[in-house]
Amino acid sequence: MVNLFIHWDPSPEIFTIPGIDWPVRWYGLMWALAFIASHFIMNRVYKAEGRTEKQLDTLTLYIIIGTVLGARLGHCLFYGPWFDETLQNGQVIEGYLSHPLNMLKVYEGGLASHGGALGILTAMILYCRKTKESWLWLFDRLVIVVPLASACIRIGNLINSEIIGTVTNVPWAFIFVREDAMPRHPAQLYEAIFCLLLFVLMYRLWKTKRNNYGQGFMFGLMCVLLFAERFMDEFVKENQVDFENGNLLNMGQILSIPFILVGIFMMWRSYKLKNKENQISSSL
C-alpha cells in the first residue's frame, strides 16, 4: 500500500491588518462563512414557506449570539479548567471560575460544538417565545443548515491543525507539522465531509418530503445522525484535555449521548403525531 501522507502546515493567519497588528485568521473567516451560507439557505427556505426576510434577520441575530455564547461557555464549563492549576514546571493555568473575565477571551480560542448546539437551542426557544413561531417548525428548518455550518467550522479546525486525530498508517493520513511528525487521522476532515453529506440529505428531505413526516422528525433525525457520527469520530481523535485520558468515553462522546436520545424521542414523537393525523383524516 502506497502511503500518501499529507504534510499539513498552513498558516492560521490570512494576513495582518497594517498599523494595528491585528491578524485575520482562517478560523474566523470560516465562522463568518458558516453564518453567511446558512443565512443564504435559510432565506430560500423562508421564501418558499411564506416567511419574511425581517423574520429571518431577527432569527439570524438570535442564532449568532446563541452560537458564540454557547460554544464559548461550553468550552469553559465542559473542558475547563474551572480553577487555577499548577503544572509540574511551576506554570499556572488560570481557571475560568477563578478568573471569569477569561471567558470573554474568545480570540484566544476555545469553542465547544456541544455548547454551541445548546446555545442554538436556547436562542431558538427564546426567539419562538418572542415571535410566537412554532418551535417544531423552526427546529425542522434550522437543522438544514446546522450541518453546513459545522462543516465550515471543522475546515477551520483543520487549517488551525487543532482537534487532531490519533496516530495511524492509513494512506491518506495527515502529518500535522506544528504538532509532531506522526501520521494522524484527519478527524476534522472526516467530520466536515460527513456534515456536507448530511446537509445535502436534510435539504433534500425538506425540498421533497417535508410534508410526509410529522413535526420534529427532521430535527430528531439530524440529532441522531450528527451526534452518532460525532460519537464515532471521537475514537480517532486525540483527547482535548488531560482528564479525559484513561476514561472509557471522552467528554465529546458523553455529551453526544443526550442529543442522540433526544433525537430518537423526537422521531418517535413525530411518528406518533403523524399517525394520529392520518387516522383523523381517514375518519373524516
C-alpha positions as CSV (number, residue, x, y, z in Angstrom):
1,M,0.0,0.0,0.0
2,V,1.4,3.4,-1.0
3,N,1.4,6.0,1.7
4,L,0.2,9.4,0.6
5,F,0.8,11.2,3.8
6,I,0.0,14.9,3.6
7,H,2.4,17.2,5.4
8,W,0.0,19.8,6.7
9,D,1.3,23.1,7.9
10,P,-0.8,26.1,6.6
11,S,-0.6,29.4,8.4
12,P,-3.7,30.0,10.6
13,E,-3.4,33.7,9.6
14,I,-4.5,35.1,6.2
15,F,-2.9,38.5,6.7
16,T,-2.3,41.1,9.4
17,I,-4.1,44.4,9.3
18,P,-1.3,47.0,9.0
19,G,-1.0,49.6,11.7
20,I,-2.9,47.8,14.4
21,D,-1.1,44.4,14.2
22,W,-4.5,42.5,14.1
23,P,-4.3,39.1,12.4
24,V,-7.2,38.0,10.2
25,R,-7.5,34.2,10.7
26,W,-8.9,31.4,8.5
27,Y,-10.8,30.1,11.5
28,G,-12.7,33.4,11.9
29,L,-13.3,33.5,8.2
30,M,-14.8,30.0,8.3
31,W,-17.1,31.0,11.1
32,A,-18.2,34.0,9.1
33,L,-18.7,31.8,6.0
34,A,-20.8,29.4,8.2
35,F,-23.2,32.2,9.1
36,I,-23.4,33.7,5.6
37,A,-24.0,30.3,3.9
38,S,-26.6,29.4,6.5
39,H,-28.4,32.7,6.0
40,F,-28.4,32.2,2.3
41,I,-30.0,28.7,2.5
42,M,-32.5,29.8,5.2
43,N,-33.5,32.7,3.0
44,R,-34.6,30.2,0.4
45,V,-36.5,28.2,3.0
46,Y,-38.2,31.2,4.4
47,K,-39.3,32.5,1.0
48,A,-40.6,29.0,0.0
49,E,-42.7,28.8,3.1
50,G,-44.1,32.3,3.2
51,R,-41.9,33.8,5.9
52,T,-40.5,37.3,5.6
53,E,-36.9,38.5,5.4
54,K,-37.3,40.5,8.5
55,Q,-38.3,37.4,10.5
56,L,-35.1,35.7,9.2
57,D,-32.9,38.6,10.1
58,T,-34.2,38.5,13.7
59,L,-33.7,34.8,13.9
60,T,-30.1,35.1,12.5
61,L,-29.2,37.6,15.2
62,Y,-30.5,35.3,17.9
63,I,-28.6,32.3,16.4
64,I,-25.3,34.2,16.1
65,I,-25.4,35.3,19.7
66,G,-26.6,31.9,21.0
67,T,-23.9,30.0,19.0
68,V,-21.0,32.1,20.1
69,L,-22.0,32.4,23.7
70,G,-23.0,28.7,23.9
71,A,-19.8,27.5,22.2
72,R,-17.6,29.6,24.5
73,L,-19.4,28.8,27.7
74,G,-19.4,25.1,26.7
75,H,-15.7,25.1,26.3
76,C,-15.1,26.9,29.6
77,L,-17.5,24.7,31.6
78,F,-17.1,21.3,29.9
79,Y,-13.3,21.3,29.3
80,G,-12.1,23.8,31.9
81,P,-10.1,24.1,34.0
82,W,-12.6,25.6,36.4
83,F,-9.9,26.6,39.0
84,D,-6.2,27.5,38.8
85,E,-3.9,24.6,38.1
86,T,-0.2,24.5,38.7
87,L,1.9,22.3,36.4
88,Q,5.0,20.4,37.4
89,N,7.2,23.1,35.9
90,G,5.5,25.7,38.1
91,Q,3.4,27.2,35.3
92,V,0.0,28.3,36.5
93,I,-3.0,27.7,34.2
94,E,-5.8,30.1,35.1
95,G,-9.2,28.5,35.8
96,Y,-12.3,30.1,34.2
97,L,-14.2,30.3,37.5
98,S,-11.1,31.7,39.3
99,H,-10.8,34.3,36.5
100,P,-14.2,34.7,34.9
101,L,-13.2,37.5,32.6
102,N,-11.1,34.9,30.8
103,M,-14.3,33.6,29.4
104,L,-14.5,36.7,27.3
105,K,-11.2,36.0,25.5
106,V,-12.7,34.2,22.5
107,Y,-9.8,35.4,20.4
108,E,-7.5,33.0,22.4
109,G,-9.5,30.0,21.1
110,G,-11.7,27.6,22.9
111,L,-15.2,26.9,21.4
112,A,-17.1,23.7,22.1
113,S,-19.6,22.3,19.4
114,H,-21.9,20.8,22.1
115,G,-22.0,24.1,23.8
116,G,-22.8,25.8,20.5
117,A,-25.6,23.3,19.9
118,L,-27.1,24.1,23.4
119,G,-26.7,27.8,22.6
120,I,-28.6,27.4,19.3
121,L,-31.4,25.5,21.0
122,T,-31.7,28.2,23.7
123,A,-31.7,31.0,21.2
124,M,-34.4,29.3,19.1
125,I,-36.6,28.8,22.2
126,L,-36.3,32.5,23.1
127,Y,-37.0,33.5,19.5
128,C,-40.1,31.4,19.4
129,R,-41.4,32.8,22.7
130,K,-40.9,36.3,21.4
131,T,-42.3,35.8,17.9
132,K,-44.9,33.0,18.7
133,E,-43.4,30.9,15.9
134,S,-43.9,27.1,16.1
135,W,-40.7,25.8,17.7
136,L,-41.1,22.4,16.0
137,W,-41.5,24.1,12.6
138,L,-38.4,26.2,13.2
139,F,-36.3,23.3,14.5
140,D,-37.1,21.2,11.4
141,R,-35.9,24.0,9.2
142,L,-32.9,25.2,11.0
143,V,-31.4,21.7,11.1
144,I,-31.0,22.0,7.3
145,V,-28.1,24.5,7.8
146,V,-26.6,23.2,11.1
147,P,-24.5,20.5,9.3
148,L,-23.4,23.1,6.7
149,A,-22.2,25.5,9.4
150,S,-20.5,22.6,11.2
151,A,-18.6,21.6,8.1
152,C,-17.2,25.2,7.7
153,I,-16.1,25.2,11.3
154,R,-14.4,21.8,11.1
155,I,-12.5,23.1,8.0
156,G,-11.3,26.0,10.2
157,N,-10.1,23.4,12.8
158,L,-8.2,21.6,10.1
159,I,-6.5,24.8,8.9
160,N,-5.6,25.5,12.5
161,S,-4.1,22.0,13.0
162,E,-6.3,21.5,16.0
163,I,-8.6,18.7,17.3
164,I,-6.1,16.3,15.6
165,G,-6.6,12.6,15.1
166,T,-4.9,9.6,16.5
167,V,-1.7,8.1,15.0
168,T,-2.5,5.9,12.0
169,N,-0.9,4.4,8.9
170,V,-3.8,4.9,6.6
171,P,-2.5,6.2,3.2
172,W,-4.5,9.5,3.5
173,A,-3.1,10.4,6.9
174,F,-2.1,14.0,7.7
175,I,1.2,14.9,9.4
176,F,0.3,18.0,11.4
177,V,3.8,19.6,11.3
178,R,3.1,22.0,14.1
179,E,2.2,19.1,16.4
180,D,4.7,16.4,15.6
181,A,6.0,14.2,12.7
182,M,3.4,11.4,13.2
183,P,0.8,10.5,10.6
184,R,-2.6,11.0,12.0
185,H,-6.3,10.7,11.1
186,P,-7.6,13.9,9.6
187,A,-10.6,13.7,12.0
188,Q,-11.7,17.2,11.3
189,L,-11.9,16.4,7.6
190,Y,-13.9,13.2,8.3
191,E,-16.5,15.3,10.2
192,A,-16.5,18.1,7.6
193,I,-17.2,15.6,4.8
194,F,-19.9,13.8,6.8
195,C,-21.6,17.2,7.6
196,L,-21.6,18.2,4.0
197,L,-23.4,15.0,3.1
198,L,-25.8,15.4,6.0
199,F,-26.6,18.9,4.8
200,V,-27.5,17.6,1.3
201,L,-29.7,14.9,2.9
202,M,-31.5,17.4,5.1
203,Y,-32.0,19.9,2.3
204,R,-33.4,17.1,0.0
205,L,-35.8,15.9,2.7
206,W,-37.1,19.4,3.2
207,K,-37.3,20.1,-0.5
208,T,-39.2,16.9,-1.5
209,K,-40.6,15.2,1.6
210,R,-41.2,17.8,4.3
211,N,-45.0,17.1,4.4
212,N,-44.5,13.3,4.6
213,Y,-43.3,13.4,8.2
214,G,-44.7,14.8,11.5
215,Q,-43.2,17.9,13.0
216,G,-39.9,17.3,14.8
217,F,-38.8,14.4,12.6
218,M,-36.1,16.3,10.7
219,F,-34.8,17.7,14.0
220,G,-34.7,14.3,15.5
221,L,-33.0,12.7,12.5
222,M,-30.3,15.4,12.4
223,C,-29.6,14.9,16.1
224,V,-29.2,11.2,15.8
225,L,-27.0,11.2,12.6
226,L,-24.8,14.2,13.5
227,F,-24.1,13.2,17.1
228,A,-23.8,9.5,16.3
229,E,-21.1,10.5,13.8
230,R,-19.5,12.8,16.4
231,F,-19.5,9.9,18.9
232,M,-17.8,7.6,16.5
233,D,-15.3,10.3,15.3
234,E,-14.1,10.7,18.8
235,F,-12.5,7.3,18.6
236,V,-10.0,8.6,16.1
237,K,-9.3,11.9,17.8
238,E,-6.8,12.8,20.5
239,N,-8.4,13.8,23.8
240,Q,-8.6,17.5,24.1
241,V,-7.9,17.7,27.8
242,D,-5.9,15.6,30.2
243,F,-8.7,14.5,32.4
244,E,-10.2,12.5,29.5
245,N,-7.2,10.2,29.4
246,G,-8.0,6.8,30.7
247,N,-11.7,7.3,30.6
248,L,-13.9,4.8,28.7
249,L,-15.6,7.7,26.9
250,N,-14.3,11.2,26.5
251,M,-16.3,14.4,27.0
252,G,-17.3,14.7,23.4
253,Q,-18.9,11.2,23.5
254,I,-20.6,11.7,26.8
255,L,-22.1,15.0,25.6
256,S,-23.3,13.4,22.4
257,I,-25.4,10.7,24.1
258,P,-28.2,13.1,25.3
259,F,-28.5,14.6,21.8
260,I,-28.9,11.1,20.3
261,L,-31.5,10.1,22.9
262,V,-33.4,13.4,22.3
263,G,-33.3,12.7,18.6
264,I,-34.7,9.2,18.9
265,F,-37.5,10.6,21.1
266,M,-38.3,13.3,18.7
267,M,-38.5,10.9,15.7
268,W,-40.8,8.6,17.7
269,R,-43.0,11.5,18.8
270,S,-43.1,12.7,15.2
271,Y,-44.2,9.3,14.0
272,K,-47.0,9.1,16.7
273,L,-48.3,12.6,15.8
274,K,-48.3,11.9,12.0
275,N,-50.0,8.6,12.6
276,K,-52.7,10.3,14.7
277,E,-53.2,13.0,12.0
278,N,-53.6,10.3,9.3
279,Q,-56.2,8.4,11.5
280,I,-58.2,11.7,11.9
281,S,-58.0,12.4,8.2
282,S,-59.2,8.9,7.2
283,S,-62.1,9.1,9.6
284,L,-63.5,12.3,8.1
